[in-house]
């Protein structure tokens, strides 16, 4: 199956913009990001990714 090209991606983004409107897109992005973070946290707590546990965490500045 071929990946969509730049024109197809542009059309998809335009349709999403028309469906949800400009004001709802930041809320949608925020909710999607939170969902991904929670999913990753659940995977890690289940012991799914040992590589991530071995990496030293960098302090946030």
SEFIZA-3560 file (N, C-alpha, C; in Angstrom, 3 decimals):
REM SEFIZA-3560
<numar><xx>0.857</xx><yy>-1.181</yy><zz>0.000</zz><atom>N</atom></numar>
<numar><xx>0.000</xx><yy>0.000</yy><zz>0.000</zz><atom>CA</atom></numar>
<numar><xx>0.894</xx><yy>1.233</yy><zz>0.000</zz><atom>C</atom></numar>
<numar><xx>0.611</xx><yy>2.159</yy><zz>-0.870</zz><atom>N</atom></numar>
<numar><xx>1.417</xx><yy>3.369</yy><zz>-0.993</zz><atom>CA</atom></numar>
<numar><xx>1.041</xx><yy>4.398</yy><zz>0.066</zz><atom>C</atom></numar>
<numar><xx>2.050</xx><yy>5.122</yy><zz>0.497</zz><atom>N</atom></numar>
<numar><xx>1.825</xx><yy>6.216</yy><zz>1.445</zz><atom>CA</atom></numar>
<numar><xx>1.234</xx><yy>7.404</yy><zz>0.690</zz><atom>C</atom></numar>
<numar><xx>0.380</xx><yy>8.178</yy><zz>1.364</zz><atom>N</atom></numar>
<numar><xx>-0.179</xx><yy>9.361</yy><zz>0.685</zz><atom>CA</atom></numar>
<numar><xx>0.909</xx><yy>10.402</yy><zz>0.426</zz><atom>C</atom></numar>
<numar><xx>0.803</xx><yy>11.029</yy><zz>-0.725</zz><atom>N</atom></numar>
<numar><xx>1.760</xx><yy>12.061</yy><zz>-1.093</zz><atom>CA</atom></numar>
<numar><xx>1.419</xx><yy>13.389</yy><zz>-0.437</zz><atom>C</atom></numar>
<numar><xx>2.201</xx><yy>14.424</yy><zz>-0.716</zz><atom>N</atom></numar>
<numar><xx>1.974</xx><yy>15.734</yy><zz>-0.100</zz><atom>CA</atom></numar>
<numar><xx>0.599</xx><yy>16.319</yy><zz>-0.445</zz><atom>C</atom></numar>
<numar><xx>0.146</xx><yy>16.122</yy><zz>-1.675</zz><atom>N</atom></numar>
<numar><xx>-1.158</xx><yy>16.663</yy><zz>-2.066</zz><atom>CA</atom></numar>
<numar><xx>-2.289</xx><yy>15.974</yy><zz>-1.312</zz><atom>C</atom></numar>
<numar><xx>-2.190</xx><yy>14.654</yy><zz>-1.169</zz><atom>N</atom></numar>
<numar><xx>-3.232</xx><yy>13.921</yy><zz>-0.446</zz><atom>CA</atom></numar>
<numar><xx>-3.273</xx><yy>14.315</yy><zz>1.026</zz><atom>C</atom></numar>
<numar><xx>-2.098</xx><yy>14.502</yy><zz>1.625</zz><atom>N</atom></numar>
<numar><xx>-2.043</xx><yy>14.937</yy><zz>3.022</zz><atom>CA</atom></numar>
<numar><xx>-2.669</xx><yy>16.317</yy><zz>3.183</zz><atom>C</atom></numar>
<numar><xx>-2.399</xx><yy>17.203</yy><zz>2.237</zz><atom>N</atom></numar>
<numar><xx>-2.978</xx><yy>18.545</yy><zz>2.263</zz><atom>CA</atom></numar>
<numar><xx>-4.500</xx><yy>18.485</yy><zz>2.180</zz><atom>C</atom></numar>
<numar><xx>-5.016</xx><yy>17.631</yy><zz>1.325</zz><atom>N</atom></numar>
<numar><xx>-6.475</xx><yy>17.485</yy><zz>1.187</zz><atom>CA</atom></numar>
<numar><xx>-7.070</xx><yy>16.938</yy><zz>2.478</zz><atom>C</atom></numar>
<numar><xx>-6.413</xx><yy>15.950</yy><zz>3.084</zz><atom>N</atom></numar>
<numar><xx>-6.910</xx><yy>15.377</yy><zz>4.340</zz><atom>CA</atom></numar>
<numar><xx>-6.938</xx><yy>16.438</yy><zz>5.432</zz><atom>C</atom></numar>
<numar><xx>-5.868</xx><yy>17.236</yy><zz>5.539</zz><atom>N</atom></numar>
<numar><xx>-5.822</xx><yy>18.296</yy><zz>6.553</zz><atom>CA</atom></numar>
<numar><xx>-6.899</xx><yy>19.352</yy><zz>6.311</zz><atom>C</atom></numar>
<numar><xx>-7.156</xx><yy>19.667</yy><zz>5.054</zz><atom>N</atom></numar>
<numar><xx>-8.193</xx><yy>20.640</yy><zz>4.723</zz><atom>CA</atom></numar>
<numar><xx>-9.571</xx><yy>20.114</yy><zz>5.119</zz><atom>C</atom></numar>
<numar><xx>-9.832</xx><yy>18.845</yy><zz>4.871</zz><atom>N</atom></numar>
<numar><xx>-11.120</xx><yy>18.242</yy><zz>5.255</zz><atom>CA</atom></numar>
<numar><xx>-11.276</xx><yy>18.248</yy><zz>6.779</zz><atom>C</atom></numar>
<numar><xx>-10.203</xx><yy>17.914</yy><zz>7.493</zz><atom>N</atom></numar>
<numar><xx>-10.254</xx><yy>17.945</yy><zz>8.962</zz><atom>CA</atom></numar>
<numar><xx>-10.533</xx><yy>19.352</yy><zz>9.458</zz><atom>C</atom></numar>
<numar><xx>-9.890</xx><yy>20.343</yy><zz>8.839</zz><atom>N</atom></numar>
<numar><xx>-10.123</xx><yy>21.735</yy><zz>9.226</zz><atom>CA</atom></numar>
<numar><xx>-11.575</xx><yy>22.132</yy><zz>8.988</zz><atom>C</atom></numar>
<numar><xx>-12.146</xx><yy>21.704</yy><zz>7.873</zz><atom>N</atom></numar>
<numar><xx>-13.541</xx><yy>22.032</yy><zz>7.581</zz><atom>CA</atom></numar>
<numar><xx>-14.499</xx><yy>21.326</yy><zz>8.539</zz><atom>C</atom></numar>
<numar><xx>-14.179</xx><yy>20.099</yy><zz>8.915</zz><atom>N</atom></numar>
<numar><xx>-15.066</xx><yy>19.348</yy><zz>9.804</zz><atom>CA</atom></numar>
<numar><xx>-15.059</xx><yy>19.876</yy><zz>11.234</zz><atom>C</atom></numar>
<numar><xx>-13.873</xx><yy>20.150</yy><zz>11.764</zz><atom>N</atom></numar>
<numar><xx>-13.766</xx><yy>20.519</yy><zz>13.171</zz><atom>CA</atom></numar>
<numar><xx>-13.689</xx><yy>22.022</yy><zz>13.402</zz><atom>C</atom></numar>
<numar><xx>-13.253</xx><yy>22.778</yy><zz>12.433</zz><atom>N</atom></numar>
<numar><xx>-13.117</xx><yy>24.220</yy><zz>12.611</zz><atom>CA</atom></numar>
<numar><xx>-11.795</xx><yy>24.577</yy><zz>13.273</zz><atom>C</atom></numar>
<numar><xx>-11.396</xx><yy>25.817</yy><zz>13.101</zz><atom>N</atom></numar>
<numar><xx>-10.103</xx><yy>26.275</yy><zz>13.609</zz><atom>CA</atom></numar>
<numar><xx>-10.001</xx><yy>26.320</yy><zz>15.121</zz><atom>C</atom></numar>
<numar><xx>-11.118</xx><yy>26.541</yy><zz>15.802</zz><atom>N</atom></numar>
<numar><xx>-11.080</xx><yy>26.665</yy><zz>17.259</zz><atom>CA</atom></numar>
<numar><xx>-10.983</xx><yy>25.306</yy><zz>17.950</zz><atom>C</atom></numar>
<numar><xx>-11.479</xx><yy>24.259</yy><zz>17.310</zz><atom>N</atom></numar>
<numar><xx>-11.480</xx><yy>22.930</yy><zz>17.929</zz><atom>CA</atom></numar>
<numar><xx>-10.175</xx><yy>22.183</yy><zz>17.708</zz><atom>C</atom></numar>
<numar><xx>-9.389</xx><yy>22.548</yy><zz>16.692</zz><atom>N</atom></numar>
<numar><xx>-8.170</xx><yy>21.805</yy><zz>16.387</zz><atom>CA</atom></numar>
<numar><xx>-7.142</xx><yy>21.816</yy><zz>17.518</zz><atom>C</atom></numar>
<numar><xx>-6.866</xx><yy>22.953</yy><zz>18.184</zz><atom>N</atom></numar>
<numar><xx>-5.916</xx><yy>22.892</yy><zz>19.309</zz><atom>CA</atom></numar>
<numar><xx>-6.398</xx><yy>21.985</yy><zz>20.448</zz><atom>C</atom></numar>
<numar><xx>-7.696</xx><yy>21.991</yy><zz>20.709</zz><atom>N</atom></numar>
<numar><xx>-8.249</xx><yy>21.117</yy><zz>21.743</zz><atom>CA</atom></numar>
<numar><xx>-8.085</xx><yy>19.655</yy><zz>21.344</zz><atom>C</atom></numar>
<numar><xx>-8.322</xx><yy>19.371</yy><zz>20.071</zz><atom>N</atom></numar>
<numar><xx>-8.183</xx><yy>18.015</yy><zz>19.551</zz><atom>CA</atom></numar>
<numar><xx>-6.730</xx><yy>17.550</yy><zz>19.657</zz><atom>C</atom></numar>
<numar><xx>-5.787</xx><yy>18.413</yy><zz>19.310</zz><atom>N</atom></numar>
<numar><xx>-4.364</xx><yy>18.087</yy><zz>19.397</zz><atom>CA</atom></numar>
<numar><xx>-3.927</xx><yy>17.843</yy><zz>20.832</zz><atom>C</atom></numar>
<numar><xx>-4.425</xx><yy>18.666</yy><zz>21.745</zz><atom>N</atom></numar>
<numar><xx>-4.083</xx><yy>18.509</yy><zz>23.161</zz><atom>CA</atom></numar>
<numar><xx>-4.612</xx><yy>17.183</yy><zz>23.695</zz><atom>C</atom></numar>
<numar><xx>-5.845</xx><yy>16.853</yy><zz>23.367</zz><atom>N</atom></numar>
<numar><xx>-6.433</xx><yy>15.603</yy><zz>23.828</zz><atom>CA</atom></numar>
<numar><xx>-5.697</xx><yy>14.404</yy><zz>23.231</zz><atom>C</atom></numar>
<numar><xx>-5.303</xx><yy>14.508</yy><zz>21.969</zz><atom>N</atom></numar>
<numar><xx>-4.565</xx><yy>13.432</yy><zz>21.326</zz><atom>CA</atom></numar>
<numar><xx>-3.209</xx><yy>13.233</yy><zz>22.003</zz><atom>C</atom></numar>
<numar><xx>-2.525</xx><yy>14.326</yy><zz>22.302</zz><atom>N</atom></numar>
<numar><xx>-1.235</xx><yy>14.248</yy><zz>22.987</zz><atom>CA</atom></numar>
<numar><xx>-1.346</xx><yy>13.624</yy><zz>24.364</zz><atom>C</atom></numar>
<numar><xx>-2.374</xx><yy>13.992</yy><zz>25.113</zz><atom>N</atom></numar>
<numar><xx>-2.583</xx><yy>13.417</yy><zz>26.442</zz><atom>CA</atom></numar>
<numar><xx>-2.878</xx><yy>11.928</yy><zz>26.341</zz><atom>C</atom></numar>
<numar><xx>-3.649</xx><yy>11.551</yy><zz>25.346</zz><atom>N</atom></numar>
<numar><xx>-3.962</xx><yy>10.138</yy><zz>25.150</zz><atom>CA</atom></numar>
<numar><xx>-2.722</xx><yy>9.326</yy><zz>24.833</zz><atom>C</atom></numar>
<numar><xx>-1.856</xx><yy>9.875</yy><zz>23.988</zz><atom>N</atom></numar>
<numar><xx>-0.614</xx><yy>9.179</yy><zz>23.640</zz><atom>CA</atom></numar>
<numar><xx>0.283</xx><yy>9.051</yy><zz>24.862</zz><atom>C</atom></numar>
<numar><xx>0.383</xx><yy>10.128</yy><zz>25.663</zz><atom>N</atom></numar>
<numar><xx>1.196</xx><yy>10.073</yy><zz>26.878</zz><atom>CA</atom></numar>
<numar><xx>0.682</xx><yy>9.013</yy><zz>27.853</zz><atom>C</atom></numar>
<numar><xx>-0.633</xx><yy>8.964</yy><zz>28.040</zz><atom>N</atom></numar>
<numar><xx>-1.216</xx><yy>7.971</yy><zz>28.947</zz><atom>CA</atom></numar>
<numar><xx>-0.991</xx><yy>6.557</yy><zz>28.429</zz><atom>C</atom></numar>
<numar><xx>-1.077</xx><yy>6.380</yy><zz>27.114</zz><atom>N</atom></numar>
<numar><xx>-0.846</xx><yy>5.070</yy><zz>26.518</zz><atom>CA</atom></numar>
<numar><xx>0.595</xx><yy>4.626</yy><zz>26.751</zz><atom>C</atom></numar>
<numar><xx>1.550</xx><yy>5.527</yy><zz>26.535</zz><atom>N</atom></numar>
<numar><xx>2.962</xx><yy>5.198</yy><zz>26.757</zz><atom>CA</atom></numar>
<numar><xx>3.217</xx><yy>4.870</yy><zz>28.223</zz><atom>C</atom></numar>
<numar><xx>2.588</xx><yy>5.642</yy><zz>29.110</zz><atom>N</atom></numar>
<numar><xx>2.761</xx><yy>5.411</yy><zz>30.548</zz><atom>CA</atom></numar>
<numar><xx>2.207</xx><yy>4.034</yy><zz>30.929</zz><atom>C</atom></numar>
<numar><xx>1.075</xx><yy>3.653</yy><zz>30.356</zz><atom>N</atom></numar>
<numar><xx>0.487</xx><yy>2.354</yy><zz>30.650</zz><atom>CA</atom></numar>
<numar><xx>1.361</xx><yy>1.225</yy><zz>30.120</zz><atom>C</atom></numar>
<numar><xx>1.939</xx><yy>1.412</yy><zz>28.953</zz><atom>N</atom></numar>
<numar><xx>2.825</xx><yy>0.398</yy><zz>28.380</zz><atom>CA</atom></numar>
<numar><xx>4.055</xx><yy>0.233</yy><zz>29.275</zz><atom>C</atom></numar>
<numar><xx>4.634</xx><yy>1.343</yy><zz>29.718</zz><atom>N</atom></numar>
<numar><xx>5.836</xx><yy>1.281</yy><zz>30.548</zz><atom>CA</atom></numar>
<numar><xx>5.538</xx><yy>0.670</yy><zz>31.913</zz><atom>C</atom></numar>
<numar><xx>4.378</xx><yy>0.980</yy><zz>32.472</zz><atom>N</atom></numar>
<numar><xx>4.056</xx><yy>0.434</yy><zz>33.791</zz><atom>CA</atom></numar>
<numar><xx>3.776</xx><yy>-1.065</yy><zz>33.713</zz><atom>C</atom></numar>
<numar><xx>3.399</xx><yy>-1.542</yy><zz>32.526</zz><atom>N</atom></numar>
<numar><xx>3.165</xx><yy>-2.965</yy><zz>32.341</zz><atom>CA</atom></numar>
<numar><xx>4.459</xx><yy>-3.715</yy><zz>32.055</zz><atom>C</atom></numar>
<numar><xx>5.585</xx><yy>-2.975</yy><zz>32.001</zz><atom>N</atom></numar>
<numar><xx>6.873</xx><yy>-3.616</yy><zz>31.763</zz><atom>CA</atom></numar>
<numar><xx>7.099</xx><yy>-3.914</yy><zz>30.295</zz><atom>C</atom></numar>
<numar><xx>6.463</xx><yy>-3.166</yy><zz>29.426</zz><atom>N</atom></numar>
<numar><xx>6.547</xx><yy>-3.439</yy><zz>28.001</zz><atom>CA</atom></numar>
<numar><xx>7.837</xx><yy>-3.006</yy><zz>27.347</zz><atom>C</atom></numar>
<numar><xx>8.520</xx><yy>-1.989</yy><zz>27.865</zz><atom>N</atom></numar>
<numar><xx>9.689</xx><yy>-1.467</yy><zz>27.182</zz><atom>CA</atom></numar>
<numar><xx>10.853</xx><yy>-1.362</yy><zz>28.148</zz><atom>C</atom></numar>
<numar><xx>11.668</xx><yy>-2.409</yy><zz>28.212</zz><atom>N</atom></numar>
<numar><xx>12.815</xx><yy>-2.429</yy><zz>29.113</zz><atom>CA</atom></numar>
<numar><xx>13.902</xx><yy>-1.460</yy><zz>28.675</zz><atom>C</atom></numar>
<numar><xx>14.005</xx><yy>-1.183</yy><zz>27.385</zz><atom>N</atom></numar>
<numar><xx>15.028</xx><yy>-0.266</yy><zz>26.869</zz><atom>CA</atom></numar>
<numar><xx>14.840</xx><yy>1.125</yy><zz>27.455</zz><atom>C</atom></numar>
<numar><xx>13.610</xx><yy>1.585</yy><zz>27.559</zz><atom>N</atom></numar>
<numar><xx>13.331</xx><yy>2.921</yy><zz>28.082</zz><atom>CA</atom></numar>
<numar><xx>13.710</xx><yy>3.013</yy><zz>29.558</zz><atom>C</atom></numar>
<numar><xx>13.555</xx><yy>1.933</yy><zz>30.301</zz><atom>N</atom></numar>
<numar><xx>13.883</xx><yy>1.951</yy><zz>31.728</zz><atom>CA</atom></numar>
<numar><xx>15.382</xx><yy>2.055</yy><zz>31.944</zz><atom>C</atom></numar>
<numar><xx>16.170</xx><yy>1.508</yy><zz>31.012</zz><atom>N</atom></numar>
<numar><xx>17.614</xx><yy>1.502</yy><zz>31.156</zz><atom>CA</atom></numar>
<numar><xx>18.237</xx><yy>2.849</yy><zz>30.821</zz><atom>C</atom></numar>
<numar><xx>17.564</xx><yy>3.662</yy><zz>29.999</zz><atom>N</atom></numar>
<numar><xx>18.109</xx><yy>4.950</yy><zz>29.602</zz><atom>CA</atom></numar>
<numar><xx>18.095</xx><yy>5.911</yy><zz>30.781</zz><atom>C</atom></numar>
<numar><xx>19.197</xx><yy>6.632</yy><zz>30.995</zz><atom>N</atom></numar>
<numar><xx>19.185</xx><yy>7.617</yy><zz>32.076</zz><atom>CA</atom></numar>
<numar><xx>18.304</xx><yy>8.807</yy><zz>31.697</zz><atom>C</atom></numar>
<numar><xx>17.560</xx><yy>9.280</yy><zz>32.663</zz><atom>N</atom></numar>
<numar><xx>16.679</xx><yy>10.410</yy><zz>32.406</zz><atom>CA</atom></numar>
<numar><xx>17.462</xx><yy>11.694</yy><zz>32.514</zz><atom>C</atom></numar>
<numar><xx>17.224</xx><yy>12.594</yy><zz>31.551</zz><atom>N</atom></numar>
<numar><xx>17.879</xx><yy>13.898</yy><zz>31.565</zz><atom>CA</atom></numar>
<numar><xx>17.070</xx><yy>14.850</yy><zz>32.431</zz><atom>C</atom></numar>
<numar><xx>17.722</xx><yy>15.616</yy><zz>33.273</zz><atom>N</atom></numar>
<numar><xx>16.981</xx><yy>16.581</yy><zz>34.104</zz><atom>CA</atom></numar>
<numar><xx>16.404</xx><yy>17.677</yy><zz>33.232</zz><atom>C</atom></numar>
<numar><xx>15.176</xx><yy>18.067</yy><zz>33.513</zz><atom>N</atom></numar>
<numar><xx>14.547</xx><yy>19.155</yy><zz>32.784</zz><atom>CA</atom></numar>
<numar><xx>15.039</xx><yy>20.484</yy><zz>33.324</zz><atom>C</atom></numar>
<numar><xx>15.395</xx><yy>21.368</yy><zz>32.414</zz><atom>N</atom></numar>
<numar><xx>15.884</xx><yy>22.672</yy><zz>32.855</zz><atom>CA</atom></numar>
<numar><xx>14.869</xx><yy>23.735</yy><zz>32.623</zz><atom>C</atom></numar>
//
